[in-house]
Amino acid sequence: MPGLCSLSVRARRTPRLRASLQQFKHFSSSSRACDYADTLSNLRIGAHTKVLFQGFTGRQATANAKESLEWGTKIVGGVKPGVEGEHLGLPIFPSVKAAQEQAKPDASAIYVPGDVTANAIEEAIEAEIPLVVAVAEHVPLHDMLRIHSILKTQSKTRLVGANCPGIISAIGKCRIGFQPLPCFAPGKIGIVAKSGTLSYETVASITRAGLGQSLCISMGGDPLAGTNFVDALKIFENDPDTEGIVLVGEIGGTAEMDAAEWITKYHRRTTNPKPIMALVGGRQAPPGRIMGHAGAWTAPGEPGPEEKYKALERAGAVMVNHPEKFGEGMKTLLSNRFGTTNHGSAFANQKRGMHTMRRATPGRQGHSPRTQSRTLYIKQFQALDMLKKTTIPLTINETAASESDLHLSLTLDRSALSPAVVASTSASFDSSSSVRIPFAYTKRGFSASDSDIILGVATQLGLPASAHAKLAKIIQALWQIFKKKEAFVLEVRVGYTAEEALEVRGARFGFDDAAFKSSGRQEDVHALRNIKEEVPEEVEAERGGIVYVKLDGEGSIGTLVNGAGLAMNTVDALTHHGGSCANFLDTGGKATSDTVKSSFRIITSDPRVKAIFVNIFGGLTRCDMIAKGIIIAFRDLEMSVPVVVRLRGTNEERGQKMIAESGLPLHAFDSFEDAAKKVISLANGQ
């Protein structure tokens, strides 16, 4: 196989850096196009797509396969290692290779637990399956770093996920994932999203507007997504079935900024561009917190949500604050573009595009997840102790921060899909004076002769050549910990003394809790956690599979939402309407009576809460079942705090009617704005 593609330096071009960057210009741009880019066309699924299931006989895979078959998806069988037979009237293959040889699948849906997802992906890559969709959450981060190091060496397999609902062609009736089918309708809008629940809300809004969907691609909430926004935008640009595009982003990473840059160039080169609408979730998320999704955290040097919002807006995307606005908004934009107000019926004259054709375009040959927090940060003294125990001798002198201290960290580069060294002349990190240098996960170590990385960091930090060896030792020690202990971010504060010695003065280390929770690895690191020092309500919520974040301030509205992206957006939208939220709460993929009851108990333990806003999208679970759970929980807890319930999705009218007729102080709505106004007035005592 060819070697790894060169990774690029993405540096802030400060005056100090300009001269230095010329010395490693060969590292600042790829010497050739990365082979993985050749797999982009594999996203063009439709009626022709033959789908394989890995983990075929499992309960969730079986239920999903039945639904997908009834809908029209062309499933050709599944894999159960070492077993041959039949399931759902379809063949069971003993391996992916055997399935590839006999059934020639175009795509594989991976329905296995997070701890073995990477192995399943690797097996599909080896069999050269064109498209692999991994829906599992709690996939260890370093497992995915290894997978991406493999993907970069080949040009046959494209990955969607992990930690995503999947990809679905509403026109071609091809579902590879667990999207709620009742929300979808064949149509003309392409959707790409990080958040599952926000994507379902978006789909439902588009369907209610009579537009329907062409292709929906879930980028997913994982920090290392196999397919990103720009990938999806490239597909939508050239898709004859797609006439409008919706992008749903959130905090974490730089994918939205990359999308904004692409949209800007698209508008410049296109005389009549397809309208693009967008949303960014998490604009009210507290800095430094991980908001439910595995990737919903901001690493050093990454843009904040406001920066993303403004970048997309400047690029020409029409921004909204809630997904229910996408439908009518897109209808208006399409009417303006085509000069007609009867756009909802235009699908009848739709061209026979990639989603409906029965043969693939010629070209190159070839369960409801639980939330994951990744919140394991250890104490500074524990981090410094880890550094002392590395095989690299370091000077460690723990002191209070000073203005002369420097920032150095080893973290993820979500665009390069690899680790990266980040350096800033400000100890608290200033992105305007920083450098970020990604490198291959297969890299063995660092030394002073590592000119590309060491020179780039040293130049940014203003270190003389005499300090390069010490700098290399610090980076090598961080790399040892990063890889051995499966970290996602290691930050150190360093100082340069009068004696020309480089020393570590402070540290903040974060580790991947999925490595422990799903795979049982890193038990020693996990044991460093002291829950007695954490927020009691947040610990209680975690025990019940709920993600709860207590927000600062005088918030008077408690929020209860199913889905991290939707929960972030709920806080954003309520704040936009003049409300003040006391918490972020994500019940996970399903809102059962037990999770609702636990959530109500936690929310009402906060004396600031004067009213509760329940915002549920009933996709995988029906709204009437959710309503029943809310009523039971409210009665069992003998609650007196007024509750506003907004239900959308499957059986929403039935669920709203059950709430309205319960005789309890519950207020049912389908419109978000109406529900928001009501809960804000109740919280204000009106």
For each residue, the residues with C-beta under 8 A, 3 or more apart:
1: 153 154
2: 35 153
3: 153
4: 7 149 152 153 440 442
5: 30 32 34 35 36 152
6: 26 27 29 30 31
7: 4 27 30 413 416 418 438 439 440
8: 27 28 29 30 416 438
9: 21 24 27 28 435 436 437 438 452 456
10: 413 415 436 438
11: 17 21 28 434 435 436 437 456 460
12: 17 431 432 433 434 435
13: 17 18 21
14: 17 18 432 433 460
15: 18
16: 19 20 459 460 462
17: 11 12 13 14 20 21 435 456 459 460
18: 13 14 15 21 22
19: 16 22 23 459
20: 16 17 23 24 455 456 459 460
21: 9 11 13 17 18 24 25 28 456
22: 18 19 25
23: 19 20 451 455
24: 9 20 21 27 28 451 452 455 456
25: 21 22 28 29
26: 6 29 31
27: 6 7 8 9 24 437 452
28: 8 9 11 21 24 25
29: 6 8 25 26
30: 5 6 7 8 33 34
31: 6 26
32: 5
33: 30 37 38
34: 5 30 37 152
35: 2 5 38 152 153 154 155
36: 5 39 151 152 154 155 158
37: 33 34 40
38: 33 35 155 364
39: 36 42 130 155 156 157 158
40: 37 43 158 231 234 235
41: 44 361 363 364
42: 39 106 107 130 131 157 158 366
43: 40 131 158 160 167 215 217 227 231 232 235
44: 41 215 235 239 354 360 361
45: 49 106 107 131 167 169 172 174 176 215 355
46: 49 169 171 172 174 353 354 355 356 357
47: 72 74 169 172 173 174 355 356 357 358
48: 74 106 172 357 358 359 360
49: 45 46 73 74 106 107 131 169 172 174 176 360
50: 74 75 76 103 104 105 106 107
51: 68 73 74 75 76 105 106 107 108 109 174 176
52: 75 76 77 78 79 93 96 99 103 105 107 108 109 129
53: 56 61 65 75 77 78 79 108 109 111
54: 78 79 96 108 109 110 111 112 120 123 124
55: 58 61 78 79 80 110 111 112 120
56: 53 61 62 65 77 78 79 80 87 92 111
57: 61 62 78 80 87 92
58: 55 61 62 111 112 367
59: 62 63 367
60: 63 64 111 178 367 368
61: 53 55 56 57 58 64 65 78 109 111 367
62: 56 57 58 59 65 66 87 88
63: 59 60 66 67
64: 60 61 67 68 109 111 178
65: 53 56 61 62 68 69 75 78 88 90
66: 62 63 69 70 88
67: 63 64 70 71 175 181
68: 51 64 65 71 73 75 175
69: 65 66 72 73 75 88
70: 66 67
71: 67 68 173 175 181
72: 47 69 173 174
73: 49 51 68 69 173 174 175 176
74: 47 48 49 50 51 174
75: 50 51 52 53 65 68 69 78 90
76: 50 51 52 90 91 99 103 104 105
77: 52 53 56 90 91 92 93 99 103
78: 52 53 54 55 56 57 61 65 75 87 90 91 92 93 99
79: 52 53 54 55 56 92 93 94 95 96 99
80: 55 56 57 83 85 87 92 93 94
81: 94 95
82: 94 95
83: 80 92 94
84: 91 92 93 94
85: 80 91 92
86: 89 90 91 92
87: 56 57 62 78 80 90 92
88: 62 65 66 69
89: 86
90: 65 75 76 77 78 86 87
91: 76 77 78 84 85 86 102 103
92: 56 57 77 78 79 80 83 84 85 86 87
93: 52 77 78 79 80 84 96 98 99 102 103
94: 79 80 81 82 83 84 98
95: 79 81 82 98 99 123 127
96: 52 54 79 93 99 100 108 120 123 124 126 127 129
97: 100 101 123 126 127
98: 93 94 95 101 102
99: 52 76 77 78 79 93 95 96 102 103 105 127
100: 96 97 103 104 105 127 128 129
101: 97 98 104
102: 91 93 98 99
103: 50 52 76 77 91 93 99 100
104: 50 76 100 101
105: 50 51 52 76 99 100 108 129
106: 42 45 48 49 50 51 129 130 131 360
107: 42 45 49 50 51 52 129 130 131 132 133 176
108: 51 52 53 54 96 105 124 129 131 132 133
109: 51 52 53 54 61 64 133 135 166 176 177
110: 54 55 117 120 121 124 132 133 134 135 136 161
111: 53 54 55 56 58 60 61 64 135 136 367
112: 54 55 58 116 117 120 136
113: 116 117 136 138 518
114: 117 136 137 138 139 140 162 514 518 519
115: 138 139 140 518 519 520
116: 112 113 119 120
117: 110 112 113 114 120 121 134 136 139 143 162
118: 121 122 139 140 143 144 146 147
119: 116 122 123
120: 54 55 96 110 112 116 117 123 124 134
121: 110 117 118 124 125 132 134 147 159 162
122: 118 119 125 126 147 150
123: 54 95 96 97 119 120 126 127
124: 54 96 108 110 120 121 127 129 132 157
125: 121 122 128 129 132 147 150 151 154 156 157
126: 96 97 122 123
127: 95 96 97 99 100 123 124
128: 100 125 154 156 157 366
129: 52 96 100 105 106 107 108 124 125 132 156 157
130: 39 42 106 107 156 157 158 366
131: 42 43 45 49 106 107 108 157 158 160 167 176
132: 107 108 110 121 124 125 129 157 158 159 160 226
133: 107 108 109 110 159 160 161 164 166 167 176 177
134: 110 117 120 121 139 159 160 161 162 163 164 226
135: 109 110 111 161 162 163 164 165 166 177 178 367 369
136: 110 111 112 113 114 117 139 161 162 163 367 369
137: 114 162 163 221 222 294 369 370 371 372
138: 113 114 115 294 369 370 372 514 517 518
139: 114 115 117 118 134 136 143 144 162 163 222 514 518
140: 114 115 118 143 144 486 512 514 515 518 519 521
141: 144 145 223 224 294 374 412 486 488 512 514 515
142: 145 146 483 486 512 515
143: 117 118 139 140 146 147 519
144: 118 139 140 141 147 148 162 222 223 224
145: 141 142 148 149 224 412 417 418 419 441
146: 118 142 143 149 150 441
147: 118 121 122 125 143 144 150 151 159
148: 144 145 151 152 224 226 417 418 441
149: 4 145 146 152 153 418 440 441 442
150: 122 125 146 147 153 154
151: 36 125 147 148 154 157 159 226 417
152: 4 5 34 35 36 148 149 417
153: 1 2 3 4 35 149 150
154: 1 35 36 125 128 150 151 157
155: 35 36 38 39 364
156: 39 125 128 129 130 364 366
157: 39 42 124 125 128 129 130 131 132 151 154
158: 36 39 40 42 43 130 131 132 226 227
159: 121 132 133 134 147 151 226 227
160: 43 131 132 133 134 164 166 167 176 217 218 220 226 227
161: 110 133 134 135 136 164 166 218 220 222 225 226
162: 114 117 121 134 135 136 137 139 144 220 222 226
163: 134 135 136 137 139 220 221 222 293 294 295 369 372
164: 133 134 135 160 161 177 196 218 219 220 221 222 225
165: 135 177 178 179 196 199 200 218 220
166: 109 133 135 160 161 175 176 177 178 179 218
167: 43 45 131 133 160 176 177 215 216 217 218
168: 174 175 176 177 179 184 213 215 216
169: 45 46 47 49 172 173 174 175 214 215 216 355
170: 173 184 185 186 187 212 213 214 215 216 355
171: 46 186 187 213 214 215 241 350 353 355 356
172: 45 46 47 48 49 169 354 355 356
173: 47 71 72 73 169 170
174: 45 46 47 49 51 72 73 74 168 169 355
175: 67 68 71 73 166 168 169 179 181
176: 45 49 51 73 107 109 131 133 160 166 167 168
177: 109 133 135 164 165 166 167 168 218
178: 60 64 135 165 166 367 368 620
179: 165 166 168 175 183 184 199 200 203 216 218 619
180: 183 184 200 619 620 649 650
181: 67 71 175 184
182: 649 650
183: 179 180 200 203 204 207 619 649 650
184: 168 170 179 180 181 203 207 212 213 216
185: 170 207 212 213
186: 170 171 212 213 347
187: 170 171 206 207 211 212 213 214 347
188: 211 212 213 214 241 242 243 244 334 346 347 350
189: 206 211 212 213 214 242 243 244 245 246 330
190: 213 214 215 216 217 232 235 236 239 242 244 245 246
191: 199 202 203 206 213 215 216 217 245 246 247 248
192: 216 217 218 219 229 232 233 236 245 246 247 248
193: 196 198 199 202 216 217 218 219 246 247 248 249 565
194: 198 218 219 220 221 225 248 249 250 255 281 293 295 565
195: 198 199 221 248 250 281 293 563 564 565 566 568 569
196: 164 165 193 199 200 218 220 221 563 565 589
197: 200 201 561 562 563 564 565 566 617 619
198: 193 194 195 201 202 248 250 279 281 323 563 565 566 569
199: 165 179 191 193 195 196 202 203 216 218 248 565
200: 165 179 180 183 196 197 203 204 617 619 649
201: 197 198 204 205 323 324 566 617 648
202: 191 193 198 199 205 206 246 248 279 323 326
203: 179 183 184 191 199 200 206 207 213 216
204: 183 200 201 207 208 324 617 648 649
205: 201 202 208 209 323 324 325 326 327 328
206: 187 189 191 202 203 209 211 212 213 246 326 327 330
207: 183 184 185 187 203 204 210 211 212 213 327
208: 204 205 327
209: 205 206 326 327 328 330 331 344
210: 207 331 344 345
211: 187 188 189 206 207 244 327 330 331 334 343 344
212: 170 184 185 186 187 188 189 206 207 347
213: 168 170 171 184 185 186 187 188 189 190 191 203 206 207 216
214: 169 170 171 187 188 189 190 236 239 241 242 243 353 355
215: 43 44 45 167 168 169 170 171 190 191 235 236 239 241 242 355
216: 167 168 169 170 179 184 190 191 192 193 199 203 213
217: 43 160 167 190 191 192 193 227 231 232 235
218: 160 161 164 165 166 167 177 179 192 193 194 196 199
219: 164 192 193 194 225 227 228 229 232 255
220: 160 161 162 163 164 165 194 196 225 295
221: 137 163 164 194 195 196 250 292 293 294 295 296 564 565
222: 137 139 144 161 162 163 164 225 294 295
223: 141 144 252 253 294 295 412 414 488
224: 141 144 145 148 295 412 414 417
225: 161 164 194 219 220 222 228 255 295 414
226: 132 134 148 151 158 159 160 161 162
227: 43 158 159 160 217 219 231 232
228: 219 225 231 232 255 258 415
229: 192 219 232 233 247 249 255 256 258 259 262
230: 233 234 255 258 259 262
231: 40 43 217 227 228 234 235
232: 43 190 192 217 219 227 228 229 235 236 247
233: 192 229 230 236 237 245 247 259 262 263 266
234: 40 230 231 237 238 262
235: 40 43 44 190 215 217 231 232 238 239
236: 190 192 214 215 232 233 239 242 245 274
237: 233 234 266 274
238: 234 235
239: 44 190 214 215 235 236 242 353 354
240: 351 353 354
241: 171 188 214 215 350 351 353 354 355 356
242: 188 189 190 214 215 236 239 245 274
243: 188 189 214 274 334 337 346
244: 188 189 190 211 274 275 276 277 330 333 334
245: 189 190 191 192 233 236 242 274 275 276 277
246: 189 190 191 192 193 202 206 276 277 278 326 330
247: 191 192 193 229 232 233 256 259 276 277 278 279 312 317
248: 191 192 193 194 195 198 199 202 278 279 281 323 565
249: 193 194 229 255 256 259 278 279 280 281 308 312
250: 194 195 198 221 280 281 282 291 293 296 305 565 568
251: 280 281 282 285 291 296 297 298 304 305 568
252: 223 282 293 295 296 297 298 299 302 414
253: 223 256 295 299 302 414 415
254: 257 258 302 303 414 415
255: 194 219 225 228 229 230 249 258 259 414 415
256: 229 247 249 253 259 260 278 280 303 308 311 312
257: 254 260 261 303 307 308 311
258: 228 229 230 254 255 261 262 415
259: 229 230 233 247 249 255 256 262 263 278 312 315
260: 256 257 263 264 308 311 312 314 315 317
261: 257 258 264 265 315
262: 229 230 233 234 258 259 265 266
263: 233 259 260 266 267 276 312 315 316 317
264: 260 261 267 268 314 315 316
265: 261 262 268 269
266: 233 237 262 263 269 270 273
267: 263 264 270 273 315 316
268: 264 265
269: 265 266
270: 266 267 273
271:
272: 337
273: 266 267 270 276 316
274: 236 237 242 243 244 245 337
275: 244 245 318 330 333 334 336 337
276: 244 245 246 247 263 273 316 317 318
277: 244 245 246 247 317 318 319 320 326 329 330 333
278: 246 247 248 249 256 259 312 317 318 319 320
279: 198 202 247 248 249 319 320 321 322 323 326 569
280: 249 250 251 256 283 305 308 309 312 319
281: 194 195 198 248 249 250 251 305 565 566 568 569 572
282: 250 251 252 285 291 296 305 568 569 572
283: 280 305 306 309 572
284: 551 568 571 572 575 581
285: 251 282 289 291 296 305 568 571 584
286: 289 549 551 552
287: 298 304
288: 297 298
289: 285 286 297 549
290: 293 296 297 373 374 375
291: 250 251 282 285 296 297 547 549 564 567 568 584
292: 221 296 371 373 547 563 564 565 567 568 584 586
293: 163 194 195 221 250 252 290 296 371 372 564 565
294: 137 138 141 163 221 222 223 372 374 514
295: 163 194 220 221 222 223 224 225 252 253 414
296: 221 250 251 252 282 285 290 291 292 293 564 565 568
297: 251 252 288 289 290 291 374
298: 251 252 287 288 302 303 304
299: 252 253 302 411 412 414 422 488 489
300: 407 409 411 422 424 429 434 489 491
301: 422 424 429 431 434 436
302: 252 253 254 298 299 414
303: 254 256 257 298 307 308 311 431
304: 251 287 298 307 308
305: 250 251 280 281 282 283 285 308 309
306: 283 309 310
307: 257 303 304 310 311
308: 249 256 257 260 280 303 304 305 311 312
309: 280 283 305 306 312 313 319
310: 306 307 313 314
311: 256 257 260 303 307 308 314 315
312: 247 249 256 259 260 263 278 280 308 309 315 317 319
313: 309 310 317 319
314: 260 264 310 311
315: 259 260 261 263 264 267 311 312
316: 263 264 267 273 276
317: 247 260 263 276 277 278 312 313
318: 275 276 277 278 329 333
319: 277 278 279 280 309 312 313
320: 277 278 279 323 325 326 329
321: 279 325 569 572 573 576
322: 279 325 569 573 672 673
323: 198 201 202 205 248 279 320 326 569
324: 201 204 205 327 648 671 672
325: 205 320 321 322 328 329
326: 202 205 206 209 246 277 279 320 323 329 330
327: 205 206 207 208 209 211 324 330 331
328: 205 209 325 331 332
329: 277 318 320 325 326 332 333
330: 189 206 209 211 244 246 275 277 326 327 333 334
331: 209 210 211 327 328 334 335 343 344
332: 328 329 335 336
333: 244 275 277 318 329 330 336 337
334: 188 211 243 244 275 330 331 337 338 343
335: 331 332 338 339 340 341 343
336: 275 332 333 339
337: 243 272 274 275 333 334
338: 334 335 343 346
339: 335 336
340: 335 343 346
341: 335
342: 345 346
343: 211 331 334 335 338 340 346
344: 209 210 211 331 347
345: 210 342 348
346: 188 243 338 340 342 343 349 350
347: 186 187 188 212 344 350
348: 345
349: 346
350: 171 188 241 346 347 353
351: 240 241
352: 356 357
353: 46 171 214 239 240 241 350 356 357
354: 44 46 172 239 240 241 357 361
355: 45 46 47 169 170 171 172 174 214 215 241
356: 46 47 171 172 241 352 353
357: 46 47 48 352 353 354 361
358: 47 48
359: 48
360: 44 48 49 106 363
361: 41 44 354 357
362:
363: 41 360
364: 38 41 155 156
365:
366: 42 128 130 156
367: 58 59 60 61 111 135 136 178
368: 60 178 588 589 590 620
369: 135 136 137 138 163 588 589
370: 137 138 545 588 589
371: 137 292 293 545 546 547 564 586 588 589
372: 137 138 163 293 294 513 514 517
373: 290 292 513 542 547
374: 141 290 294 297 488 510 512 513 514
375: 290 513
376: 510 511 512 513 516 525 526 529
377: 508 509 510 511
378: 382 383 509 511 525 528 529
379: 382 383 528
380: 383 384 398 506 507 508
381: 384 385 398
382: 378 379 385 386 509 528
383: 378 379 380 386 387 490 507 508 509
384: 380 381 387 388 396 398 504 506 507
385: 381 382 388 389
386: 382 383 389 390 481 485 509
387: 383 384 390 394 396 477 478 481 492 504 507
388: 384 385 394 396
389: 385 386
390: 386 387 394 477 480 481
391: 480
392: 473 474 476 477 480
393: 473
394: 387 388 390 473 474 477 503 504
395: 470 501 502 503 504
396: 384 387 388 503 504 505
397: 495 503 504 505
398: 380 381 384 505 506
399: 402 495 505 506
400:
401: 405 427 428 493 505 506
402: 399 405 427 495
403: 427
404: 495 496
405: 401 402 427 493 494 495 505 506
406: 423 424 425 426 427 461 493 494 495 496
407: 300 422 423 424 425 426 427 428 429 434 491 492 493 494
408: 421 422 423 457 461 474 475 478 491 492 493 494
409: 300 421 422 423 429 478 489 490 491 492
410: 419 420 421 422 475 478 479 482 487 489 490
411: 299 300 419 420 422 488 489 490 491
412: 141 145 223 224 299 418 419 420 488 489
413: 7 10 416 417 418 419 420 436 438
414: 223 224 225 252 253 254 255 295 299 302 417
415: 10 228 253 254 255 258 438
416: 7 8 413 420 438
417: 145 148 151 152 224 413 414
418: 7 145 148 149 412 413 438 439 440 441
419: 145 410 411 412 413 438 439 441 443 479 482
420: 410 411 412 413 416 436 437 438 439
421: 408 409 410 436 437 439 453 457 475
422: 299 300 301 407 408 409 410 411 434 435 436 437
423: 406 407 408 409 434 435 456 457 460 461
424: 300 301 406 407 429 430 431 433 434 435 460
425: 406 407 430 433 434 460 461 462
426: 406 407 429 430 433
427: 401 402 403 405 406 407 493 506
428: 401 407
429: 300 301 407 409 424 426 434
430: 424 425 426 433 434
431: 12 301 303 424 434
432: 12 14
433: 12 14 424 425 426 430 460
434: 11 12 300 301 407 422 423 424 425 429 430 431 460
435: 9 11 12 17 422 423 424 456 457 459 460
436: 9 10 11 301 413 420 421 422
437: 9 11 27 420 421 422 452 453 456 457
438: 7 8 9 10 413 415 416 418 419 420
439: 7 418 419 420 421 443 453
440: 4 7 149 418 443
441: 145 146 148 149 418 419
442: 4 149
443: 419 439 440 446 479
444:
445: 476 479
446: 443 450 453 454 472 475 476 479
447: 450 454 472 476
448: 454 468 469 471 472
449: 454
450: 446 447 453 454 472
451: 23 24 454 455
452: 9 24 27 437 455 456
453: 421 437 439 446 450 456 457 475
454: 446 447 448 449 450 451 457 458 468 471 472 475
455: 20 23 24 451 452 458 459 468
456: 9 11 17 20 21 24 423 435 437 452 453 459 460
457: 408 421 423 435 437 453 454 460 461 471 475
458: 454 455 461 463 464 465 467 468 471
459: 16 17 19 20 435 455 456 462 463
460: 11 14 16 17 20 423 424 425 433 434 435 456 457
461: 406 408 423 425 457 458 471 494 496
462: 16 425 459
463: 458 459 467 468 471 496 502
464: 458 467 500
465: 458 468
466: 469 500
467: 458 463 464 470 471 496 500 502
468: 448 454 455 458 463 465 471 472
469: 448 466 472 473
470: 395 467 473 474 501 502
471: 448 454 457 458 461 463 467 468 474 475 502
472: 446 447 448 450 454 468 469 475 476
473: 392 393 394 469 470 476 477
474: 392 394 408 470 471 477 478 492 494 502 504
475: 408 410 421 446 453 454 457 471 472 478 479
476: 392 445 446 447 472 473 479 480
477: 387 390 392 394 473 474 480 481
478: 387 408 409 410 474 475 481 482 490 492
479: 410 419 443 445 446 475 476 482 483
480: 390 391 392 476 477 483 484
481: 386 387 390 477 478 484 485 487 490 509
482: 410 419 478 479 485 487 490
483: 142 479 480 486
484: 480 481
485: 386 481 482 511 522 525
486: 140 141 142 483 511 512 515 521 522 525
487: 410 481 482 490 509 510 511 512
488: 141 223 299 374 411 412 510 511 512
489: 299 300 409 410 411 412 508 509 510
490: 383 409 410 411 478 481 482 487 507 508 509 510
491: 300 407 408 409 411 507 508 509
492: 387 407 408 409 474 478 504 506 507
493: 401 405 406 407 408 427 504 505 506 507
494: 405 406 407 408 461 474 502 503 504 505
495: 397 399 402 404 405 406 502 503 505
496: 404 406 461 463 467 500 501 502
497: 500 501 502 503
498:
499:
500: 464 466 467 496 497
501: 395 470 496 497
502: 395 463 467 470 471 474 494 495 496 497
503: 394 395 396 397 494 495 497
504: 384 387 394 395 396 397 474 492 493 494 507
505: 396 397 398 399 401 405 493 494 495
506: 380 384 398 399 401 405 427 492 493
507: 380 383 384 387 490 491 492 493 504
508: 377 380 383 489 490 491
509: 377 378 382 383 386 481 487 489 490 491
510: 374 376 377 487 488 489 490
511: 376 377 378 485 486 487 488 515 522 525 526
512: 140 141 142 374 376 486 487 488 515 522
513: 372 373 374 375 376 516 517 526
514: 114 138 139 140 141 294 372 374 517 518 519
515: 140 141 142 486 511 512 518 519 521 522
516: 376 513 519 520 521 522 523 525 526
517: 138 372 513 514
518: 113 114 115 138 139 140 514 515
519: 114 115 140 143 514 515 516
520: 115 516 523
521: 140 486 515 516
522: 485 486 511 512 515 516 525 526
523: 516 520 526 527
524: 527 528
525: 376 378 485 486 511 516 522 528
526: 376 511 513 516 522 523 529
527: 523 524
528: 378 379 382 524 525
529: 376 378 526
530: 533 534
531: 534 539
532:
533: 530
534: 530 531 538 539
535: 538 539 550
536: 539 540
537: 540 541 548 550 602 605 606
538: 534 535 541 542 548 549 550
539: 531 534 535 536 542 543
540: 536 537 543 544 548 598 602
541: 537 538 544 546 547 548 585 598 599 602
542: 373 538 539 545 546 547 548
543: 539 540
544: 540 541 594 595 598
545: 370 371 542 588 595
546: 371 541 542 585 586 587 588 595 598 599 602
547: 291 292 371 373 541 542 564 567 584 585 586 588
548: 537 538 540 541 542 583 584 585 586 599 602
549: 286 289 291 538 583 584 585
550: 535 537 538 582 583 606
551: 284 286 555 571 581 582 583 584
552: 286
553: 580
554: 580 608
555: 551 580 581 582 583 608 609
556: 579 580 582 608 609 610 611 683 684
557: 574 579 580 581 582 609 610 611 612 613 679 680 683
558: 581 582 583 585 603 604 606 609 611 612 613 641
559: 567 570 571 574 581 582 583 584 585 603 612 613 615
560: 585 587 591 596 599 600 603 612 613 614 615 616
561: 197 566 567 570 585 586 587 614 615 616
562: 197 566 567 586 587 588 589 590 591 616 617 621
563: 195 196 197 198 292 566 567 586 589 617
564: 195 197 221 291 292 293 296 371 547 567 568 586
565: 193 194 195 196 197 198 199 221 248 250 281 292 293 296 568 569
566: 195 197 198 201 281 561 562 563 569 570 586 615 617
567: 291 292 547 559 561 562 563 564 570 571 584 585 586 615
568: 195 250 251 281 282 284 285 291 292 296 564 565 571 572 584
569: 195 198 279 281 282 321 322 323 565 566 572 573
570: 559 561 566 567 573 574 581 613 615
571: 284 285 551 559 567 568 574 575 581 584
572: 281 282 283 284 321 568 569 575 576
573: 321 322 569 570 576 577 672 676
574: 557 559 570 571 577 579 581 613 676 679 680
575: 284 571 572 578 579 580 581
576: 321 572 573
577: 573 574 673 676 677 680
578: 575 680
579: 556 557 574 575 676 679 680 683
580: 553 554 555 556 557 575 683
581: 284 551 555 557 558 559 570 571 574 575 584
582: 550 551 555 556 557 558 559 603 606 608 609
583: 548 549 550 551 555 558 559 603 606
584: 285 291 292 547 548 549 551 559 567 568 571 581
585: 541 546 547 548 549 558 559 560 561 567 599 602 603
586: 292 371 546 547 548 561 562 563 564 566 567
587: 546 560 561 562 590 591 595 596 599
588: 368 369 370 371 545 546 547 562 595
589: 196 368 369 370 371 562 563 620
590: 368 562 587 595 620 621
591: 560 562 587 595 596 616 621 626 629
592: 595 596 621 629
593: 596 597 628 629 630 632 633
594: 544 597 598 629
595: 544 545 546 587 588 590 591 592 598 599 629
596: 560 587 591 592 593 599 600 614 626 629 630 633
597: 593 594 600 601 629 632 633 636 637
598: 540 541 544 546 594 595 601 602
599: 541 546 548 560 585 587 595 596 602 603
600: 560 596 597 603 604 612 633 634 637 639
601: 597 598 604 605 637
602: 537 540 541 546 548 585 598 599 605 606
603: 558 559 560 582 583 585 599 600 606 609 612
604: 558 600 601 609 612 637 639 641
605: 537 601 602
606: 537 550 558 582 583 602 603 609
607:
608: 554 555 556 582
609: 555 556 557 558 582 603 604 606 612 641
610: 556 557 641 682 683 684 685
611: 556 557 558 641 642 643 644 679 682 683
612: 557 558 559 560 600 603 604 609 641 642 643 644 679
613: 557 558 559 560 570 574 643 644 646 675 676 679
614: 560 561 596 630 643 644 645 646
615: 559 560 561 566 567 570 646 672 675
616: 560 561 562 591 623 626 645 646 647 648 649
617: 197 200 201 204 562 563 566 648 649
618: 621 622 623 625 626 647 648 649 650 651 652 655
619: 179 180 183 197 200 649 650
620: 178 180 368 589 590
621: 562 590 591 592 618 625 626 650
622: 618 625 626 649 650 651 655
623: 616 618 626 627 647 648 649 650 651 652 654 655 656
624: 627 628 651 654 655 658
625: 618 621 622 628 629 651 655
626: 591 596 616 618 621 622 623 629 630 647 655
627: 623 624 630 631 645 647 654 655 656 658 659
628: 593 624 625 631 632 658
629: 591 592 593 594 595 596 597 625 626 632 633
630: 593 596 614 626 627 633 634 643 645 659 666
631: 627 628 634 635 658 659 662 664 666
632: 593 597 628 629 635 636
633: 593 596 597 600 629 630 636 637
634: 600 630 631 637 639 643 662 664 666
635: 631 632 638 664
636: 597 632 633
637: 597 600 601 604 633 634
638: 635
639: 600 604 634 643
640: 665
641: 558 604 609 610 611 612
642: 611 612 665 667 682
643: 611 612 613 614 630 634 639 665 666 667
644: 611 612 613 614 666 667 669 675 678 679 682
645: 614 616 627 630 656 659 666 667 668 669 675
646: 613 614 615 616 668 669 670 671 672 675
647: 616 618 623 626 627 652 655 656 659 668 670
648: 201 204 324 616 617 618 623 652 670
649: 180 182 183 200 204 616 617 618 619 622 623 652
650: 180 182 183 618 619 621 622 623
651: 618 622 623 624 625 654 655
652: 618 623 647 648 649 655 656 670
653: 656 657
654: 623 624 627 651 657 658
655: 618 622 623 624 625 626 627 647 651 652 658 659 668
656: 623 627 645 647 652 653 659 660 668 669 670
657: 653 654 660 661 668
658: 624 627 628 631 654 655 661 662
659: 627 630 631 645 647 655 656 662 666 667 668
660: 656 657 666 668
661: 657 658
662: 631 634 658 659 666
663:
664: 631 634 635
665: 640 642 643
666: 630 631 634 643 644 645 659 660 662
667: 642 643 644 645 659 675 678 679 682
668: 645 646 647 655 656 657 659 660
669: 644 645 646 656 672 674 675 678
670: 646 647 648 652 656
671: 324 646 674 675
672: 322 324 573 615 646 669 675 676
673: 322 577 676 677
674: 669 671 677 678
675: 613 615 644 645 646 667 669 671 672 678 679
676: 573 574 577 579 613 672 673 679 680
677: 577 673 674 680 681
678: 644 667 669 674 675 681 682
679: 557 574 579 611 612 613 644 667 675 676 682 683
680: 557 574 577 578 579 676 677 683 684
681: 677 678 684 686
682: 610 611 642 644 667 678 679 685 686
683: 556 557 579 580 610 611 679 680
684: 556 610 680 681
685: 610 682
686: 681 682
